[in-house]
Amino acid sequence: MTAKTIWPYILTMAAVTYLIRMLPLTLVRGKIRSRFVRSFLFYVPYAVLAAMTIPAVFTSAGSVGASVVGFVVAVLLALAGAPLLPVALAACAAAYLAGLVGGWMG
């Protein structure tokens, strides 16, 4: 890709990003009164974060088996109320050990 052909892509991406951020500010003037819309907008960031994170969780360890072990450990520790850093470290260690023991490491 040359410098001449990349500029239309960059400008299109800039315009789309700008419109996505500008349109809600100009179209929604007052406070949103609908409980449904407010509830929907409240959960959008969590849904997007989950949609971006979950596929990476199951492909990060090099095998689905080791990733599932790490995921299960993370969920159990999180449900038990453990802090974020220990949950992340334990999930990484569990996935690594499952990969070693199960022979799933590439």
C-alpha positions in Angstrom: 0.0 0.0 0.0 1.5 3.3 -1.0 1.1 6.7 0.6 -1.3 7.8 -2.1 -3.7 4.9 -1.6 -3.7 4.9 2.2 -5.0 8.5 2.7 -8.6 7.7 1.7 -8.7 5.0 4.3 -7.3 7.2 7.0 -9.7 10.0 6.2 -12.7 7.6 6.1 -11.7 6.2 9.5 -11.4 9.7 10.9 -14.8 10.8 9.6 -16.5 7.7 11.0 -14.9 8.0 14.4 -15.8 11.7 14.5 -19.4 11.1 13.5 -19.8 8.3 16.1 -18.7 10.7 18.8 -20.4 13.9 17.5 -23.9 12.6 16.6 -25.1 11.6 20.1 -24.0 15.1 21.4 -26.0 16.9 18.7 -29.1 14.6 18.4 -29.7 14.1 22.1 -30.2 17.5 23.7 -32.0 16.7 27.0 -31.9 14.1 29.6 -33.0 10.6 28.5 -36.1 9.8 30.4 -36.9 6.3 29.1 -35.8 3.7 31.6 -35.3 1.2 28.8 -33.0 3.4 26.8 -31.0 4.4 29.9 -30.7 0.8 31.0 -29.6 -0.2 27.5 -27.0 2.5 27.3 -25.7 1.7 30.8 -24.9 -1.9 29.8 -23.4 -1.2 26.3 -19.8 -0.8 27.5 -20.0 -4.0 29.5 -21.4 -5.9 26.5 -18.8 -4.5 24.1 -16.0 -5.3 26.5 -17.2 -8.9 26.9 -17.6 -9.3 23.2 -14.0 -8.2 22.6 -12.5 -10.1 25.6 -14.2 -13.5 25.6 -12.9 -14.7 22.2 -9.4 -13.7 23.2 -9.7 -15.6 26.5 -10.3 -18.9 24.7 -7.5 -18.5 22.1 -4.8 -16.9 24.2 -3.3 -20.0 25.8 -2.6 -21.7 22.5 -5.2 -24.4 23.1 -8.9 -24.3 24.0 -8.4 -26.8 26.8 -5.8 -24.8 28.7 -7.8 -21.7 28.1 -11.0 -23.3 29.6 -9.0 -24.3 32.7 -7.8 -20.8 33.2 -11.2 -19.4 32.6 -12.9 -21.7 35.1 -10.2 -20.8 37.7 -10.8 -17.1 37.1 -14.6 -17.4 37.4 -14.4 -19.4 40.6 -12.0 -17.0 42.2 -13.9 -14.0 41.1 -17.2 -15.5 42.5 -15.4 -16.1 45.8 -14.6 -12.4 46.0 -10.8 -12.5 45.2 -9.2 -9.3 44.0 -8.5 -8.7 40.3 -4.7 -9.2 40.4 -4.7 -12.6 42.2 -7.5 -13.8 39.9 -5.6 -12.9 36.8 -2.3 -14.4 38.1 -4.1 -17.6 39.2 -5.9 -17.9 35.9 -2.6 -17.5 34.0 -0.8 -20.0 36.2 -3.7 -22.5 35.8 -3.8 -22.2 32.1 0.0 -22.6 31.9 0.1 -25.6 34.2 -2.9 -27.2 32.3 -1.0 -26.7 29.1 2.1 -28.4 30.5 0.3 -31.3 32.2 -2.2 -31.9 29.5 0.4 -31.5 26.7 -1.6 -28.7 25.1 1.3 -26.3 24.8 2.5 -25.8 21.2 
